[in-house]
Amino acid sequence: MEEFKISFTKTAEKDLNALDVKTRYKILQAAKKLKISPFPKGNIVKKLKGAKISLYRLRIGDFRIVYHIDGRKIAILCIVDRKDLEKKLKAFL
């Protein structure tokens, strides 16, 4: 099976670098799993409503990865604490 190509936006890279090492490791492991399947098993992925483009949210503990799928490419747009997700998403709506 062909893998997806993962890319981080500058915002996502900044968000990732602001995290502690343990959380950063969990986020990077989840991003690696997205390479194989953009919709991992379980109910940890949700399509976000109201966006101009199709956005998805991947749940990792208290953090969320917001990403967009374009063909075989996945763009990770931001990594945000769950309590700040709504504020951060207003930029994409």
C-alpha positions in Angstrom: 0.0 0.0 0.0 1.3 3.4 -1.0 2.0 5.8 1.9 0.8 9.3 2.3 3.3 12.2 2.4 3.1 14.2 5.7 4.0 17.9 5.8 3.9 20.3 8.7 3.0 23.9 8.3 5.1 26.5 10.0 2.3 27.0 12.6 2.3 23.2 13.3 6.1 23.1 13.6 5.9 26.0 16.1 3.1 24.3 18.0 5.1 21.1 18.1 8.3 22.8 19.3 6.4 24.4 22.2 5.4 21.0 23.6 7.3 19.0 26.2 9.4 16.1 24.9 7.0 13.3 26.0 4.0 14.9 24.3 6.0 15.8 21.2 7.0 12.1 20.9 3.3 11.0 21.1 2.4 13.6 18.4 5.1 12.5 16.1 4.2 8.8 16.5 0.6 9.7 15.6 1.7 11.6 12.6 3.7 8.5 11.4 0.6 6.4 11.7 -1.2 8.9 9.5 1.3 8.1 6.7 -0.2 4.6 6.6 -3.9 5.6 7.0 -5.3 9.1 7.3 -8.2 7.5 9.3 -6.8 5.3 12.0 -9.1 2.7 13.7 -11.3 3.8 16.5 -13.1 7.1 17.0 -10.1 9.3 17.3 -10.6 11.1 14.0 -13.4 13.5 13.3 -14.3 15.6 10.3 -14.6 19.2 11.3 -17.7 21.0 10.1 -18.0 24.5 8.8 -14.6 24.8 7.2 -14.0 25.9 3.6 -11.8 22.9 3.0 -12.2 19.5 4.5 -10.4 19.4 7.8 -9.9 16.5 10.2 -9.1 16.4 13.9 -7.0 13.6 15.4 -7.2 13.1 19.1 -4.0 12.4 21.1 -4.6 12.6 24.8 -5.4 16.3 25.6 -4.0 17.5 22.2 -5.5 17.6 18.8 -3.8 17.5 15.4 -5.8 19.4 12.7 -5.0 18.2 9.2 -6.1 18.4 5.6 -5.9 15.6 3.0 -5.1 16.5 -0.6 -4.7 13.4 -2.7 -1.7 11.4 -1.3 -0.6 14.4 0.8 -1.5 15.2 4.4 -0.8 18.7 5.6 -0.8 19.1 9.4 -2.1 22.6 10.0 -1.8 22.9 13.7 -1.4 21.1 17.0 -3.4 22.4 19.8 -4.6 21.7 23.3 -8.2 20.5 23.3 -9.4 23.5 25.4 -8.0 25.9 22.8 -9.2 24.1 19.7 -12.3 26.2 19.0 -10.3 29.5 19.2 -7.6 28.1 16.9 -10.1 26.8 14.4 -11.7 30.2 13.8 -8.6 31.0 11.6 -9.6 28.2 9.2 -13.4 28.9 9.1 
